[in-house]
Amino acid sequence: MHRTLLAVASLAAALLATLPATDASAQAPGGRGRGMGMGGMMSHASLLRQDVVQADLGLSADLKAKVAAELPERGGGRGDNLRDMTDEQRQKWMEERRARNVEDDKKIAGILSPEQLARLKQIRIQALGAGALMDESVAKELSVTDDQIAKLQSAMRDMRQGGGGSGNPGEMRAKMTAKAMEILDADQKAKLEALKGPTFDVSKLQMRGPGGAVRPGAGT
């Protein structure tokens, strides 16, 4: 893997550790509406299972049934709290999730039309907010540099040490996005906007908090 992409993966793990405990524990992909984590941890499959996304894509009843059959909801596993993991444990967790997502993406490519698949990717980028920059494919598309990664890492460390959004996940994501936009150049910002496509109301997305309670996603 390219050195910059390795840095991106490392930054994604660090970002997960900055989230408040209640939000970080909700990031682990696995159930319906889960996978709202930063930097590639929100999978296409976790989005595709959601009714609001299926409606946006215009899925037929047959395709919805196919999604349910080929991309079944997975349990939350150990209910990991990423803040309590060591860097090595977080990296292992991310690698396992990434491998699972690769398998699911292959299935999704066989279910959706090219147009639907492209729209799903757009929705995911919008839902990730600043976390989109920690996604390897997006970072490569935007030609994110090592220097920019270093600046993001520094900004996230400062945010973690300063208390971030005072425990408010939505406020923290907003601050992360604002900081990321400061670091990108004009061309990268334009490319990112193009990758987002038509606006999707990410507030309609659902994620599960501790105990399995479902709450709206606080997108940016």
C-alpha positions in Angstrom: 0.0 0.0 0.0 1.2 3.5 -0.8 2.8 5.4 2.2 0.1 8.1 2.1 -2.7 5.5 2.2 -1.0 3.8 5.2 -1.0 7.1 6.9 -4.7 7.5 6.0 -5.5 4.2 7.6 -3.6 5.1 10.7 -5.4 8.5 10.9 -8.8 6.8 10.7 -7.9 4.6 13.7 -6.8 7.7 15.6 -10.0 9.5 14.7 -12.1 6.7 16.0 -10.3 7.0 19.3 -11.2 10.7 19.6 -14.9 10.1 19.6 -16.8 10.2 22.8 -17.3 6.8 24.4 -21.0 6.7 23.6 -20.4 7.6 20.0 -17.4 5.5 19.5 -19.2 2.4 20.7 -21.9 3.1 18.1 -19.4 3.1 15.3 -18.9 -0.6 14.9 -20.5 -1.7 11.7 -22.7 -4.8 11.9 -26.5 -4.1 12.4 -29.1 -2.2 10.5 -28.2 1.4 10.4 -24.8 0.8 12.0 -21.5 1.7 10.5 -21.6 5.5 11.0 -17.9 5.6 11.8 -15.2 7.7 10.3 -12.8 6.9 7.6 -14.2 4.0 5.7 -15.8 2.3 8.7 -19.3 3.2 7.3 -19.7 0.5 4.8 -21.8 0.5 1.6 -23.6 -2.5 2.9 -24.7 -0.8 6.2 -26.1 2.1 4.2 -27.8 -0.1 1.6 -29.7 -2.0 4.3 -31.5 1.3 5.3 -34.9 2.1 3.9 -34.1 5.7 3.2 -31.1 4.7 1.0 -33.1 2.0 -0.8 -35.8 4.6 -1.5 -33.3 7.1 -2.9 -31.8 4.4 -5.1 -35.3 3.3 -6.3 -34.8 -0.3 -5.4 -37.5 -2.7 -6.5 -39.1 -5.2 -4.2 -37.0 -7.9 -5.8 -33.7 -6.0 -5.3 -34.6 -5.3 -1.7 -35.2 -9.0 -1.1 -31.8 -9.7 -2.8 -30.1 -7.2 -0.5 -31.6 -8.8 2.6 -30.6 -12.3 1.4 -27.1 -11.6 0.2 -26.2 -8.9 2.8 -27.7 -10.1 6.0 -27.4 -7.9 9.1 -24.6 -9.0 11.3 -24.6 -8.9 15.1 -22.5 -6.3 16.9 -20.0 -8.9 17.9 -18.1 -8.0 21.0 -19.6 -4.6 21.3 -16.2 -3.1 21.1 -15.5 0.3 22.6 -12.7 1.6 20.3 -11.6 4.2 22.8 -10.5 1.4 25.1 -8.5 -0.5 22.5 -4.8 -0.2 22.0 -3.5 1.1 18.7 -2.7 -2.4 17.6 -6.2 -3.7 18.5 -7.9 -0.8 16.7 -5.7 -1.5 13.6 -6.7 -5.2 13.7 -10.3 -4.3 14.1 -10.2 -2.0 11.1 -8.4 -4.5 9.0 -11.1 -7.1 9.8 -13.8 -4.6 8.9 -12.1 -3.6 5.7 -11.8 -7.2 4.6 -15.5 -7.8 5.3 -16.5 -4.6 3.4 -14.5 -5.7 0.4 -16.5 -8.9 0.3 -19.8 -7.1 0.7 -18.8 -4.5 -2.0 -18.3 -7.3 -4.5 -21.9 -8.6 -3.8 -23.3 -5.1 -4.0 -21.7 -4.6 -7.5 -23.6 -7.7 -8.6 -26.9 -6.4 -7.2 -27.1 -2.7 -8.2 -27.0 -1.1 -11.6 -23.9 1.1 -12.3 -26.1 4.2 -11.7 -27.4 2.9 -8.4 -23.9 1.9 -7.3 -22.5 5.3 -8.2 -25.3 7.0 -6.2 -24.6 4.7 -3.2 -21.0 5.8 -3.2 -22.1 9.5 -3.3 -24.4 9.0 -0.3 -21.6 7.3 1.7 -19.2 10.2 1.0 -21.9 12.7 2.2 -22.6 10.7 5.3 -18.9 10.4 6.2 -18.4 14.1 6.3 -14.7 14.8 7.2 -14.3 11.1 7.5 -14.4 10.8 3.7 -10.9 12.1 3.6 -9.8 9.1 5.7 -11.3 6.7 3.1 -8.5 5.3 1.0 -10.3 5.5 -2.3 -11.4 9.2 -1.7 -7.9 10.1 -0.5 -6.5 8.7 -3.7 -9.1 10.4 -5.9 -8.3 13.8 -4.2 -4.6 13.2 -4.3 -4.3 13.9 -0.5 -0.7 14.5 0.3 1.5 13.2 3.2 1.7 16.8 4.4 -2.1 17.2 4.5 -2.4 13.9 6.3 0.1 15.2 8.9 -1.9 18.4 9.3 -5.1 16.4 9.8 -3.4 14.2 12.4 -2.2 17.2 14.3 -5.6 18.8 14.2 -7.3 15.6 15.5 -4.8 15.3 18.3 -5.4 18.9 19.3 -9.2 18.3 19.2 -8.9 15.2 21.3 -6.7 17.0 23.9 -9.0 20.0 23.9 -12.2 18.0 24.4 -13.4 18.2 20.8 -17.1 18.9 20.7 -17.6 18.7 24.5 -18.9 15.2 24.0 -21.4 16.2 21.3 -20.8 13.9 18.3 -22.6 16.2 15.9 -20.5 19.2 17.1 -17.3 17.2 16.8 -18.1 16.1 13.3 -18.8 19.7 12.3 -15.5 20.8 13.7 -13.7 18.0 11.9 -15.3 18.9 8.6 -14.4 22.6 9.0 -10.8 21.7 9.8 -10.6 19.4 6.8 -11.9 22.0 4.5 -9.2 24.4 5.7 -6.5 21.8 4.8 -7.8 21.0 1.3 -6.9 23.2 -1.6 -9.5 24.6 -4.0 -9.1 21.8 -6.6 -9.5 19.1 -4.0 -12.6 20.8 -2.5 -14.2 21.0 -6.0 -13.4 17.3 -6.6 -14.9 16.4 -3.2 -18.1 18.3 -4.0 -18.3 16.5 -7.3 -17.9 13.1 -5.6 -20.8 13.9 -3.3 -23.4 14.2 -6.1 -26.9 15.5 -5.4 -27.6 16.3 -1.8 -28.9 13.5 0.4 -30.4 14.2 3.8 -28.0 12.3 6.0 -30.0 13.2 9.1 -32.4 10.5 8.0 -29.8 7.8 8.4 -29.9 5.7 11.6 -27.2 4.3 13.8 -27.4 2.2 16.9 -26.1 3.6 20.2 -25.1 1.6 23.3 -27.7 -0.9 24.3 -29.0 -1.1 20.7 -31.1 2.1 20.9 -31.6 3.6 17.4 -31.0 7.3 17.0 -30.7 9.6 13.9 -27.3 10.0 12.4 -25.8 13.4 12.9 -24.3 14.0 9.5 -22.4 17.1 8.5 
